[in-house]
Amino acid sequence: MAIFDFLLKRTRSVRIKFIIPTVGMITLVAISFSVIAGYMFRRNMRENLIERGLALTRSLAYNSEYGISIGSEDMLQRVIKSVIQEKDLAYCLIQDLQGISLASTSTGLETKALSGEVNEQAIKTLETSVFRYEVKPGESVYDITVPVESVDPETQKRVKIGVVRVGMSLKNLEATIWQMSLVGSLLTFILILIGVLGVIYTVRVIVKPVGDLVWVSEAIGKGNLSVDVKVDTQDEIGELGHSFQEMLVNLRQVATQAKEIAKGDLSMFVDAKGDLADAFNTMIVSLSSLAKEIREAGMQIDTTAVEILTTARQQATSSTEQSASIAETSGTIEELSATAKQISESADFVAKLAEESLIHSQAGHSAVEDALHGMEAIKGSTETSAKEIVSLGEKSQAIGQIVNIISDIAEQTNLLALNAAIEAARAGEAG
């Protein structure tokens, strides 16, 4: 069994896995039958030999009663000669109660039968007995002993007066058993051979369709759906092949539908039964709904894109206008900056003139004060001149204030120009 388990685990062929145990069982059954049949045959042959020996011995004992009673050896010898041609008879002995031979055959085997141990074992109980011993090398016999009884005239009871011993040879029996063993072995071999051939044929009939189904399964696993299941048996394997062919047809329909779906046709459904076909048809319905939603979403996207494009164009136009406005603003700022610069330069020039006038007026005021001491005569004229000079100084101070104001205006104008330039730069980056 361990060998069978090892072979079954090592092989991948279903044929081998089926043949090995089946042939093993057939061989075991055939050998067991052969052994049991041989044993039963040998036992029956031996029992038959013993039964024939017992029948022969009882007959001799019955026929020997009168000869032993009167002590007639001639009569006893005639009794023995009557059975001398009996098959398998090795020897025949008629003995008294002391074991002395009264009559016997002349086969040459009587000496061993009358030897001490064998003779004692045969007559010691004076009862019917059977035992086996080797009468000569290579030949065994069944020594069958039956007591001879006679009626005692005085007591009218049956008493033992002697024994009859018959030796039944096992030589022919052993030869027959050997021949039957050979025949049994040959029959066993033939039975095993017939069983093996039957198993091989059965395996071929059973496994070949299974092998075809395996080949079709491998082809389907590799993506080849053009194969067909060619199993036409009228048994379970035939039903399996029919179911396999139906599955293959359904797969082909599913594959055809998949090709149509790949081409964009979602109007075709799988005309087949089963969960796969139902799932495929459900998928087609879902894909159709999804495609419809995608088309609607696409239309919405197109509309939104048009709106976005229009808005972008409007924004582009506005950006162009803003750029133009910024350009104009930048020009105006540049002009304001130039103007402010010119104003600043003019203010600086006016301030410089006012400072020079102030210096001259201060110098004139000193000269007047110096001249007052010497020109008292012309005081009236001088006072008039002094008033005019004072008025000129006040005007000079007013001019200084105006220059400060103009400087402030110029600084603010520069700041405005800088802010405008920054905003223009920002507007340019945004555009």
C-alpha positions in Angstrom: 0.0 0.0 0.0 2.9 2.3 0.7 4.2 1.7 -2.8 0.8 2.4 -4.3 0.6 5.7 -2.3 4.1 6.7 -3.5 3.3 6.0 -7.1 -0.1 7.7 -7.0 1.5 10.9 -5.5 4.4 10.9 -8.0 2.4 10.5 -11.1 0.1 13.1 -12.7 -1.7 10.7 -15.1 -5.3 9.8 -14.2 -4.8 6.6 -16.2 -1.9 5.5 -14.1 -3.7 6.5 -10.9 -6.6 4.4 -12.0 -4.6 1.4 -13.4 -2.1 1.0 -10.6 -4.6 0.4 -7.7 -7.0 -1.5 -9.9 -4.4 -3.9 -11.3 -3.0 -4.2 -7.7 -6.4 -5.2 -6.4 -7.1 -7.6 -9.3 -3.7 -9.2 -8.7 -4.3 -9.4 -5.0 -7.7 -10.9 -5.5 -6.4 -13.4 -8.1 -3.5 -14.5 -6.0 -5.7 -14.7 -2.9 -8.3 -16.7 -4.9 -5.5 -19.0 -6.2 -4.1 -19.6 -2.8 -7.4 -20.2 -1.2 -8.6 -22.4 -4.1 -5.3 -24.4 -3.9 -5.7 -24.8 -0.2 -9.3 -26.0 -0.5 -8.4 -28.3 -3.4 -5.5 -29.9 -1.4 -7.7 -30.3 1.6 -10.5 -31.8 -0.4 -8.2 -34.2 -2.2 -6.6 -35.3 1.1 -10.0 -35.7 2.8 -11.2 -37.6 -0.3 -8.1 -39.9 -0.1 -8.7 -40.5 3.6 -12.4 -41.2 3.0 -11.6 -43.7 0.3 -9.0 -45.3 2.6 -11.5 -45.5 5.5 -14.1 -47.1 3.3 -11.6 -49.6 2.0 -10.2 -50.4 5.5 -13.8 -50.8 6.9 -14.6 -53.1 4.1 -11.5 -55.2 4.7 -12.2 -55.3 8.4 -15.7 -56.6 7.8 -14.4 -59.2 5.3 -11.5 -60.2 7.6 -13.7 -61.0 10.7 -14.2 -64.7 9.9 -10.6 -65.3 8.7 -9.2 -63.8 11.9 -11.7 -65.8 14.0 -10.7 -69.1 12.5 -7.0 -68.1 12.0 -7.0 -68.7 8.2 -4.2 -66.9 6.6 -5.3 -68.1 3.1 -8.7 -66.5 3.6 -7.1 -63.3 4.8 -4.7 -63.2 1.9 -7.6 -63.6 -0.6 -9.3 -60.7 1.1 -6.2 -58.6 0.6 -5.8 -59.6 -3.0 -9.3 -58.4 -3.7 -8.2 -54.8 -3.1 -4.6 -55.0 -4.4 -5.5 -53.0 -7.5 -7.1 -50.2 -5.6 -5.8 -46.8 -6.6 -3.2 -45.1 -4.3 -2.9 -48.3 -2.2 0.6 -48.4 -0.7 0.1 -51.5 1.5 -2.4 -53.5 3.4 -1.9 -55.3 6.7 -4.1 -57.6 8.8 -2.8 -58.0 12.3 -3.9 -59.5 15.6 -4.1 -57.7 18.9 -0.4 -58.1 19.5 0.5 -56.5 16.2 1.6 -59.7 14.5 1.0 -59.6 10.8 -1.5 -62.3 9.7 -1.6 -61.2 6.0 -0.2 -58.4 3.9 0.6 -57.1 0.5 4.1 -57.3 -1.0 4.8 -53.8 -2.2 8.0 -53.5 -0.1 6.5 -50.8 2.1 5.2 -53.2 4.8 8.6 -53.3 6.6 8.4 -49.6 7.5 4.7 -50.0 8.5 5.6 -52.9 10.8 8.5 -51.1 12.4 8.3 -50.5 16.1 7.2 -46.9 16.4 4.8 -46.9 13.5 3.3 -50.2 14.4 2.8 -49.3 18.1 1.2 -46.0 17.1 -1.2 -47.8 14.8 -2.4 -50.5 17.3 -2.0 -48.9 20.7 -5.5 -47.7 21.0 -7.3 -50.4 18.9 -9.5 -47.6 17.6 -10.1 -46.1 14.2 -7.2 -43.8 13.6 -5.4 -41.9 10.8 -1.9 -40.5 10.9 0.6 -39.5 8.3 4.2 -40.5 8.1 7.0 -40.8 5.5 7.2 -44.4 4.3 10.3 -43.6 2.2 12.2 -40.5 1.2 9.9 -38.4 -1.0 6.8 -40.4 -0.4 4.3 -40.1 2.5 1.2 -42.2 3.3 -1.9 -42.0 5.5 -1.9 -45.0 7.8 -5.5 -45.9 8.4 -6.3 -48.3 11.2 -9.7 -49.9 11.7 -10.3 -52.6 14.4 -11.9 -55.9 13.5 -14.7 -57.0 15.8 -16.5 -60.3 16.3 -19.2 -61.7 18.6 -18.0 -63.6 21.6 -20.0 -66.9 21.8 -20.0 -66.8 25.5 -20.9 -63.2 26.2 -22.6 -62.5 22.9 -20.8 -59.2 22.8 -18.7 -57.7 20.1 -15.0 -57.8 21.0 -11.9 -56.7 19.1 -10.0 -59.6 17.6 -7.5 -57.7 15.4 -6.9 -54.7 13.2 -6.8 -53.9 9.5 -4.3 -51.3 8.4 -4.3 -49.7 5.0 -1.6 -47.2 3.7 -2.9 -44.7 1.2 0.0 -43.1 -0.8 0.1 -39.4 -1.2 2.4 -39.6 -4.2 -0.3 -39.3 -6.9 -2.1 -36.8 -4.7 1.0 -34.6 -4.4 1.6 -34.9 -8.2 -2.0 -33.9 -8.9 -1.8 -31.0 -6.4 1.5 -29.8 -8.1 -0.1 -30.0 -11.5 -3.2 -28.2 -10.3 -1.0 -25.6 -8.7 0.7 -25.0 -12.0 -2.7 -24.8 -13.7 -3.9 -22.5 -11.0 -0.9 -20.3 -11.3 -1.4 -20.2 -15.1 -5.1 -19.4 -14.6 -4.2 -16.8 -12.1 -1.8 -15.2 -14.6 -4.4 -15.4 -17.3 -7.0 -13.8 -15.0 -4.6 -11.1 -14.1 -3.8 -10.5 -17.7 -7.5 -10.4 -18.6 -8.1 -8.1 -15.7 -5.2 -5.8 -16.8 -6.5 -5.7 -20.3 -10.0 -5.1 -19.1 -8.8 -2.2 -16.9 -6.8 -0.7 -19.7 -9.8 -0.9 -22.0 -12.0 0.5 -19.3 -9.6 3.3 -18.6 -9.3 4.1 -22.3 -13.1 4.2 -22.6 -13.5 6.3 -19.4 -10.3 8.4 -19.3 -10.1 9.3 -23.1 -13.2 11.5 -22.9 -11.9 13.0 -19.7 -8.6 13.7 -21.5 -10.5 15.3 -24.4 -12.3 17.5 -21.8 -8.9 18.4 -20.3 -7.6 19.3 -23.7 -10.6 21.5 -24.4 -10.2 23.1 -21.0 -6.5 23.9 -21.7 -7.5 25.4 -25.1 -10.2 27.6 -23.4 -7.7 28.6 -20.7 -5.4 29.8 -23.5 -8.2 31.9 -25.1 -9.1 29.5 -27.9 -12.9 29.2 -28.1 -12.9 27.6 -31.6 -12.6 24.0 -30.2 -15.5 21.6 -29.8 -16.2 18.9 -27.3 -16.4 15.5 -29.0 -17.7 13.2 -26.3 -20.7 11.2 -27.4 -21.0 8.5 -24.7 -24.3 7.8 -23.1 -23.1 8.1 -19.5 -22.2 10.7 -16.9 -19.1 11.7 -18.9 -21.3 12.2 -21.9 -23.5 14.5 -19.9 -20.4 16.3 -18.6 -19.2 16.7 -22.2 -22.7 18.0 -23.3 -22.6 20.5 -20.4 -19.1 21.5 -21.4 -20.2 22.1 -24.9 -23.1 24.3 -23.7 -20.6 26.3 -21.6 -18.3 26.7 -24.6 -21.2 28.0 -26.7 -22.1 30.5 -24.0 -18.5 31.6 -23.8 -18.5 32.1 -27.6 -21.6 34.3 -27.4 -20.1 36.3 -24.6 -16.8 36.7 -26.6 -18.8 37.8 -29.6 -20.7 40.3 -27.5 -17.5 41.6 -26.0 -16.2 42.2 -29.5 -19.3 44.2 -30.4 -19.0 46.2 -27.2 -15.4 46.9 -28.1 -16.7 48.3 -31.4 -19.2 50.5 -29.5 -22.3 48.5 -30.1 -24.3 48.2 -26.9 -27.6 47.1 -28.5 -26.8 43.4 -28.6 -27.5 41.1 -25.6 -26.2 37.6 -24.9 -28.9 35.0 -25.7 -27.7 32.4 -23.1 -28.5 31.0 -19.7 -26.6 31.3 -16.5 -25.1 33.8 -14.1 -22.3 34.8 -16.5 -24.8 35.7 -19.3 -27.0 37.5 -16.8 -24.0 39.4 -15.4 -22.9 40.3 -19.0 -26.3 41.6 -20.0 -26.5 43.6 -16.8 -23.1 45.0 -17.6 -24.3 46.0 -21.1 -27.3 47.8 -19.6 -25.0 49.6 -17.1 -22.5 50.5 -19.9 -25.4 51.8 -22.0 -26.6 54.0 -19.1 -23.0 55.1 -18.5 -22.5 55.9 -22.1 -25.7 58.0 -22.1 -24.6 59.8 -19.0 -21.1 60.4 -20.6 -22.8 61.8 -23.8 -24.9 64.1 -21.7 -21.9 65.1 -19.6 -20.0 65.7 -22.9 -22.7 68.0 -24.2 -22.7 69.9 -20.9 -18.9 70.1 -21.2 -19.2 71.4 -24.7 -21.7 74.1 -23.6 -19.6 75.0 -20.7 -16.5 75.2 -22.9 -18.3 77.5 -25.3 -19.3 79.7 -22.4 -15.8 79.6 -21.1 -14.4 80.5 -24.5 -16.8 83.4 -24.8 -15.8 84.6 -21.4 -12.2 84.2 -22.1 -12.6 86.2 -25.3 -14.4 88.9 -23.4 -11.7 88.9 -20.8 -9.1 89.0 -23.5 -10.9 92.1 -25.0 -11.1 93.7 -21.5 -7.5 92.9 -20.9 -6.6 94.6 -24.2 -8.6 97.6 -23.3 -7.0 97.6 -19.8 -3.6 97.3 -21.3 -4.4 100.3 -23.6 -5.7 102.2 -20.6 -2.7 101.3 -18.6 -0.5 102.4 -21.5 -2.3 105.7 -21.7 -2.1 106.1 -17.9 1.6 105.3 -18.0 2.0 108.0 -20.7 0.0 110.5 -18.7 2.1 109.6 -15.6 5.3 110.1 -17.6 4.0 113.4 -18.9 3.0 114.4 -15.3 6.4 113.3 -14.1 8.1 115.4 -16.8 5.9 118.3 -16.0 6.5 117.9 -12.3 10.2 117.8 -13.0 10.0 121.0 -15.0 7.9 122.6 -12.2 10.5 121.5 -9.7 13.3 122.9 -11.8 11.4 126.2 -12.2 10.7 126.3 -8.5 14.3 125.7 -7.7 15.3 128.5 -10.1 12.7 130.9 -8.6 13.9 130.0 -5.1 17.4 130.7 -6.2 16.4 134.1 -7.6 14.5 134.8 -4.4 17.5 134.0 -2.3 19.7 136.2 -4.4 17.1 139.0 -4.2 16.9 138.5 -0.4 20.7 138.8 -0.2 20.7 141.9 -2.4 17.8 143.4 -0.4 19.6 142.7 2.9 22.7 144.3 1.5 20.6 147.3 0.3 19.0 147.5 3.7 22.5 147.7 5.3 23.6 150.3 2.8 20.4 152.3 3.6 20.9 152.1 7.3 24.5 153.2 6.8 23.4 155.9 4.5 20.7 157.1 6.9 23.3 158.6 9.1 24.7 160.6 6.3 21.6 161.2 4.3 19.1 162.6 6.7 18.5 165.3 4.2 17.0 163.1 1.9 15.0 161.2 4.5 11.7 161.5 2.8 13.0 160.0 -0.4 14.8 157.3 1.6 11.6 156.4 3.6 9.8 155.9 0.4 12.6 153.6 -0.9 12.6 151.8 2.4 8.9 151.0 2.2 9.3 149.7 -1.3 12.3 147.6 -0.1 10.2 146.2 2.8 7.4 145.4 0.4 10.0 143.6 -1.8 11.2 141.5 1.2 7.6 140.5 2.0 7.1 139.4 -1.6 10.4 137.5 -1.5 9.1 135.6 1.6 5.9 134.8 -0.2 7.8 133.6 -3.1 9.8 131.2 -0.7 6.5 129.9 0.6 5.3 129.2 -3.0 8.5 127.4 -3.7 8.0 125.1 -0.7 4.5 124.4 -1.8 5.7 123.6 -5.3 8.3 121.2 -3.9 5.6 119.4 -1.9 3.5 119.2 -5.0 6.5 117.7 -6.9 7.1 115.1 -4.2 3.5 114.1 -4.2 3.5 114.0 -8.0 6.5 111.6 -7.9 4.7 109.3 -5.5 1.6 109.3 -7.6 3.8 108.4 -10.6 5.5 105.6 -8.7 2.2 104.1 -7.6 0.8 104.4 -11.1 3.8 102.5 -12.4 3.4 99.8 -9.8 -0.3 99.4 -10.7 0.6 99.3 -14.3 3.2 96.5 -13.7 0.6 94.6 -11.7 -1.9 95.0 -14.4 0.6 93.8 -16.9 1.4 90.6 -14.9 -2.3 89.9 -14.5 -2.9 90.3 -18.2 
